[in-house]
Amino acid sequence: ITAVKEDIEGGSTLTDALKKHPKVFDELFVNLVAAGESGGILEVILQRLSAYMEKALKLKSKVKGAMTYPISVLVIAVGVVAVLLLKVIPVFQKMFEGMGSALPGPTQFLVDASNFTQDYFLIIAGILVAVVFAFKRFYATERGTLLIDDLILKSPVFGPLMKKVAVSKFSRTLSTMMSSGVPIMEGLGIVSKTAGNKLIENALIKTRQSISEGKTIAEPLSETDIFPPMVVQMIAVGEATGALDTMLSKIADFYDDEVDAAVNAMTALLEPFMMVFLGGVCGGMIIAMYLPIFQMAAAAG
């Protein structure tokens, strides 16, 4: 902000000053400020930007919240299993060695798994790090981004949610830009860059090309599997009536509520599943370790 202030004092426009800090002020922000400066409505534009960013942040926090729960449960499960294999099972193993009888199958499996983990712990950790590194490198490529983004949209649980998020984000961003006086072609170019998914970005780039050839927005959008028929029809009505920005805003509001409902439904669905998973893994390991003791008790009885 201090650097922007100094540039403006030196004669730069607010737009030019903001352009020097792309990591703080993205292309959408800068273009809307430019439209506000050229139209003499900078105050109105900044108010719209503020409202847009608040709603975008709220939408992002909903999605992050939906993904935090299953990831945290998986991390806890991995941590508990690692502690059992490295610390708890070796104690039981020493106790079982003095029994002089064959261990039950589940118990023997856990003992073998514990020995393997202790012997090759560094190798296992190295493989996991290499897999994560390889995944990031693959995702950074054009082919990797397309493949993984396609799998995300087609996944049974997260796919429908991510499509709703994409529709909401597209509608809100384009509506804000159009109502602020940014030309639709320029707006679509910026929206495609901020889509967050390569398939959606390609669909919007194709839409932009089709518009330059004289087609409507609704036509190319209807050819994708991302935008539902209702959204396409509402956009078509908005184009026909000259109120596209208003219609896009209504679509965004509707899909914000849809995302909220989808997140709540997904959390309600995942919660019992993850609890059963965590309980099954940890409980199964504990029962397997106590099987020899149960057998001894039964033999003594």
Residue, then its C-alpha position, 0 to 999 in steps of 0.5 A: i500500500t505504501a508503494v502504491k501511495e508513492d507511485i500515485e504521488g509520483g503521477s501514476t494512476l491507481t491502476d498502473a500502481l496496482k499492476k506492479h504488485p500482481k501477487v497482491f492485486d490480481e488481474l480481476f482486481v486491477n481490471l475492475v479498478a481500471a474500469g472504475e477510474s475510466g468511468g469515474i465510478l471508482e467508489v462504486i467499483l471498490q464497493r462491488l469488489s469488496a462485496y465480491m471478495e467477501k462472497a468469494l472468500k465465504l465460498k472458498s472457506k466452505v469448500k476448505g471446511a468440507m475437505t478438512y474433516p476427511i483429511s484430518v481423520l485420515v491423518i489421525a488414522v495414519g498417525v495412530v497406526a504408525v504409533l501402534l506399529l512402531k511403539v505398541i506392537p513391539v512390546f506385545q511381540k516380546m510378551f508373545e515370544g515367551m508363549g511358545s505357541a503359534l500366533p493367530g493369523p491377524t496377530q502374526f500379520l501385525v507383528d510382521a507389519s511392525n517388523f517391516t515398518q521398523d526395518y524399512f521406516l526411512i525407505i517408506a518415508g522416502i517413497l512417500v516423499a517421492v510420490v508426493f513430489a512426483f505428483k506435484r511435478f505431474y500436476a504441473t504439466e499440461r497433461g497432468t493438470l487436465l487428467i487430475d482436474d477431470l478426475i476431480l470433476k468426475s469423482p462421486v463425492f467431490g465432483p458435483l460439489m466442485k461443479k457447483v463451486a465452479v458455476s458460482k465462481f464463474s457467475r459471480t466474477l463475470s457478473t461483477m465485471m460486466s456490471s462494472g463496465v468491463p467488456i465481456m470478451e475481456g471479462l471472459g478472458i480473466v474469468s477463465k484464468t481464475a477458474g481454478n480447473k483446467l477443464i473449466e478454463n478450456a471451456l471458457i476459452k472456447t466460449r470466448q472464441s465462439i463469441s468472437e465468431g458471432k455466437t451467444i454465450a449460452e451456445p458454447l456453454s451448453e456443449t460442456d458437461i460443467f454448466p447445467p441446462m438451467v444455468v445455460q437457459m438463464i444465461a440465454v434469457g439474460e442475453a436476450t433481455g439485456a440483463l445478463d449481469t443481473m441474471l449471473s448474479k442470481i445464478a451465483d446466489f442460487y449456487d452459493d446456497e447449493v454449495d452450502a447444502a452440498v457441503n452439509a450433506m457431504t459432511a453428514l455422509l462422511e462423518p459416520f463413514m470416517m468414524v467407522f473407518l477410524g474405529g475399524v482400523c484402530g479397533g481391529m489392530i487392538i483386537a488382533m493384538y489381544l487374540p493370543i491373550f484371549q486364546m490363553a485365557a480360553a485354554a486355561g479355562 
